Amino acid sequence: MAVISIYDTSALYNQNMSDRQQQRLMEFYEEAFHGYDVDSIHDCSIGAGGTTLPLARLGYRVSGSDVSDNLLAKARDNFAGAGYDIDLFSADFTRLGEALKDTYDCLMSTGNSLPHVDEEGVSDFVRGAAARLNPGGLLYVDMRNWDRLLLEKPIFTARDPLVMTAEEHRSLYQIWNWNGDSSVEFVFVTSTDRNGRHEKTSFTYAPTYYPLRFKDYEAILHRHGFAVRRCFDIDHLWTLAPDVREKCGEFAADFANIGWYAVLAQRLN
Ligand SMILES: C[S@@+](CC[C@H](N)C(=O)[O-])C[C@H]1O[C@@H](n2cnc3c(N)ncnc32)[C@H](O)[C@@H]1O
């Protein structure tokens, strides 16, 4: 049995890197940032970069940081492979005030990364962002709908098989290990059968998540001088989102049925 941390593996190397996802993200960002005067964008949890690369393709001056050297190295490859040589460095997003030397028109944290820290960490992130944004700068964060997950507290999700051939069947399951304080660890279980016989089971762990409710995030933004400008249902961008439900197209009314959303906030002074 092998036990591995997901950010030390290649599991996220190609996240959102397919042509289809790149195109979808470009269309989404084009609409999300429409009407704002943005040139420089820094993603503070860039991972392997697939969620952020579409912004470079749209012509923004993109840079990125992360705490995972493994994923930063892959981000360098992914951007270089698309013809972009961008500034990428190691930094903890709870210490942006010290870690970032420049100021930016937009700071972002993509891919449900912010809930890797507790509410105090989120507050540190927003405070640091306020210090490193140009006046009127934007703060963009996307995340799973933790309000909904806290109501449902799922414990087991069967995902699409990774391989399904006559010889090999590789299944993927996600186990949600909820702690007493409502923090949660995801364990991804891969089970491989070859020629009808079980071959191996491996366990890949995601670091702890601290569920972040929309109202709590909004209150933290207000405390640090930000106003929420727009919220987006982005279930169409993140196929990992839970089952898609009927919606009317209005964020507040749909909220309970949204699996993954983004918040665009603006620094007020
Ligand atoms: C789910 S991945 C998302 C990566 C990327 N944004 C994407 O959409 O593919 C979460 C990322 O958050 C990073 N991360 C976690 N805690 C962090 C912190 N305190 N500061 C900076 N990055 C962090 C991880 O290393 C990982 O790359």
The ligand as an SDF file (V2000), in Angstrom:
LIG
                    3D

 27 29  0  0  0  0  0  0  0  0999 V2000
   -6.1170   22.1790   -5.6600 C   0  0  0  0  0  0  0  0  0  0  0  0
   -4.5440   22.8870   -6.0190 S   0  0  0  0  0  0  0  0  0  0  0  0
   -4.9920   24.1190   -7.2290 C   0  0  0  0  0  0  0  0  0  0  0  0
   -3.8350   24.5210   -8.0930 C   0  0  0  0  0  0  0  0  0  0  0  0
   -4.1490   25.4360   -9.2740 C   0  0  0  0  0  0  0  0  0  0  0  0
   -4.5780   26.7440   -8.8610 N   0  0  0  0  0  0  0  0  0  0  0  0
   -5.1610   24.8070  -10.1760 C   0  0  0  0  0  0  0  0  0  0  0  0
   -6.2780   25.3510  -10.2980 O   0  0  0  0  0  0  0  0  0  0  0  0
   -4.8550   23.7720  -10.7730 O   0  0  0  0  0  0  0  0  0  0  0  0
   -4.2010   23.8000   -4.5490 C   0  0  0  0  0  0  0  0  0  0  0  0
   -2.8720   24.5370   -4.5980 C   0  0  0  0  0  0  0  0  0  0  0  0
   -2.7710   25.3890   -3.4510 O   0  0  0  0  0  0  0  0  0  0  0  0
   -1.4110   25.3920   -3.0610 C   0  0  0  0  0  0  0  0  0  0  0  0
   -1.3490   25.8750   -1.6750 N   0  0  0  0  0  0  0  0  0  0  0  0
   -1.8480   25.3120   -0.5530 C   0  0  0  0  0  0  0  0  0  0  0  0
   -1.5820   26.0700    0.5270 N   0  0  0  0  0  0  0  0  0  0  0  0
   -0.9080   27.1660    0.0820 C   0  0  0  0  0  0  0  0  0  0  0  0
   -0.3600   28.3270    0.7070 C   0  0  0  0  0  0  0  0  0  0  0  0
   -0.4650   28.5200    2.0280 N   0  0  0  0  0  0  0  0  0  0  0  0
    0.2690   29.2510   -0.0650 N   0  0  0  0  0  0  0  0  0  0  0  0
    0.3840   29.0680   -1.4160 C   0  0  0  0  0  0  0  0  0  0  0  0
   -0.1170   27.9830   -2.0670 N   0  0  0  0  0  0  0  0  0  0  0  0
   -0.7540   27.0490   -1.3290 C   0  0  0  0  0  0  0  0  0  0  0  0
   -0.9960   23.9310   -3.2540 C   0  0  0  0  0  0  0  0  0  0  0  0
    0.4000   23.7630   -3.2460 O   0  0  0  0  0  0  0  0  0  0  0  0
   -1.6620   23.6300   -4.6010 C   0  0  0  0  0  0  0  0  0  0  0  0
   -0.8330   23.9770   -5.6700 O   0  0  0  0  0  0  0  0  0  0  0  0
  1  2  1  0
  2  3  1  0
  2 10  1  0
  3  4  1  0
  4  5  1  0
  5  6  1  0
  5  7  1  0
  7  8  2  0
  7  9  1  0
 10 11  1  0
 11 12  1  0
 11 26  1  0
 12 13  1  0
 13 14  1  0
 13 24  1  0
 14 15  1  0
 14 23  1  0
 15 16  2  0
 16 17  1  0
 17 18  1  0
 17 23  2  0
 18 19  1  0
 18 20  2  0
 20 21  1  0
 21 22  2  0
 22 23  1  0
 24 25  1  0
 24 26  1  0
 26 27  1  0
M  CHG  2   2   1   9  -1
M  END
$$$$
